[in-house]
Amino acid sequence: MNNNTILNAIKELLVFYVKENYNNYLKTNNIRKIPDDNINNVVSSIYTKNKPHIKSFIKSSLKEMYKQDYPGDLIINNILSDILSDDISCINKLNKEIKKYQDNLYG
């Protein structure tokens, strides 16, 4: 298993995590979709409030996915540190993912 495989898995898990929290947000607020001009605020809030949990969720998910092939916490922590070090960039990418996800759901 190479670092690109791990990196892609981490990115997919991050998007999955935010999508699940997006869906919970919709249920909690009893709304069908988030207005486009409010997506950034919601995604930013989800990301910022849950950043520590995102890290532990990704690590435990990777351990479960890769079992004996799990590369170890040190390597995963370094990759996560690189990915999550630029909050603005992360939030912008997640905004695009959620907007695309919402557009696919509701046109």
C-alpha positions as CSV (number, residue, x, y, z in Angstrom):
1,M,0.0,0.0,0.0
2,N,1.4,3.4,-1.0
3,N,0.9,6.9,0.4
4,N,-1.4,7.9,-2.5
5,T,-3.8,5.0,-1.5
6,I,-3.8,6.2,2.1
7,L,-4.2,9.8,1.1
8,N,-7.2,9.0,-1.1
9,A,-8.8,7.0,1.6
10,I,-8.3,9.8,4.1
11,K,-9.8,12.4,1.7
12,E,-12.8,10.1,1.1
13,L,-13.3,9.5,4.8
14,L,-13.1,13.3,5.4
15,V,-15.8,14.0,2.8
16,F,-17.9,11.1,4.1
17,Y,-17.7,12.5,7.7
18,V,-18.8,16.0,6.6
19,K,-21.6,14.6,4.4
20,E,-22.9,12.6,7.4
21,N,-22.8,15.7,9.6
22,Y,-24.4,17.7,6.8
23,N,-27.3,15.1,6.7
24,N,-27.6,15.3,10.5
25,Y,-27.7,19.1,10.2
26,L,-30.6,18.9,7.7
27,K,-32.5,16.5,10.1
28,T,-31.8,18.5,13.2
29,N,-33.0,21.7,11.5
30,N,-35.8,20.0,9.7
31,I,-34.8,21.4,6.3
32,R,-34.5,19.8,2.9
33,K,-31.4,21.6,1.8
34,I,-29.0,24.4,2.9
35,P,-29.3,27.6,0.8
36,D,-26.2,28.0,-1.3
37,D,-25.1,31.2,0.4
38,N,-25.2,29.4,3.8
39,I,-23.2,26.2,2.9
40,N,-19.9,27.8,3.8
41,N,-21.1,28.7,7.3
42,V,-22.5,25.2,7.9
43,V,-19.5,23.3,6.6
44,S,-17.1,25.7,8.4
45,S,-18.9,25.1,11.6
46,I,-19.0,21.3,11.1
47,Y,-15.3,21.2,10.3
48,T,-14.2,23.5,13.1
49,K,-16.3,22.0,15.9
50,N,-15.4,18.4,14.9
51,K,-11.8,18.7,13.9
52,P,-10.4,16.6,16.8
53,H,-13.1,14.0,16.3
54,I,-12.4,14.0,12.5
55,K,-8.9,12.9,13.2
56,S,-9.9,10.0,15.5
57,F,-12.7,9.0,13.2
58,I,-10.3,8.8,10.2
59,K,-7.6,6.9,12.2
60,S,-10.1,4.3,13.6
61,S,-11.7,3.9,10.2
62,L,-8.3,3.3,8.5
63,K,-7.4,0.8,11.2
64,E,-10.6,-1.1,10.5
65,M,-10.2,-0.9,6.7
66,Y,-6.5,-1.9,6.5
67,K,-6.2,-4.1,9.6
68,Q,-2.6,-5.6,9.5
69,D,-1.7,-3.3,6.6
70,Y,-2.4,-0.2,8.7
71,P,0.7,1.9,8.4
72,G,0.7,3.1,12.0
73,D,-0.4,6.2,13.8
74,L,2.8,8.1,13.2
75,I,2.4,8.0,9.4
76,I,-1.4,8.7,9.6
77,N,-0.9,11.6,12.1
78,N,1.7,13.1,9.7
79,I,-0.6,12.9,6.7
80,L,-3.6,14.2,8.7
81,S,-1.4,17.0,10.0
82,D,-0.5,18.0,6.4
83,I,-4.1,17.8,5.2
84,L,-5.8,19.5,8.2
85,S,-3.1,22.2,8.7
86,D,-4.7,24.6,6.2
87,D,-8.2,25.0,7.6
88,I,-9.3,27.5,4.9
89,S,-8.2,25.2,2.0
90,C,-9.9,22.2,3.7
91,I,-13.1,24.1,4.3
92,N,-13.1,25.4,0.7
93,K,-12.7,21.9,-0.7
94,L,-15.4,20.5,1.6
95,N,-17.7,23.4,0.6
96,K,-17.4,22.4,-3.1
97,E,-18.0,18.7,-2.2
98,I,-21.2,19.5,-0.2
99,K,-22.4,21.9,-2.9
100,K,-21.9,19.2,-5.5
101,Y,-23.5,16.6,-3.3
102,Q,-26.5,18.9,-2.6
103,D,-26.9,19.8,-6.3
104,N,-26.8,16.1,-7.2
105,L,-29.6,15.4,-4.7
106,Y,-31.8,18.3,-5.5
107,G,-30.7,19.6,-8.9
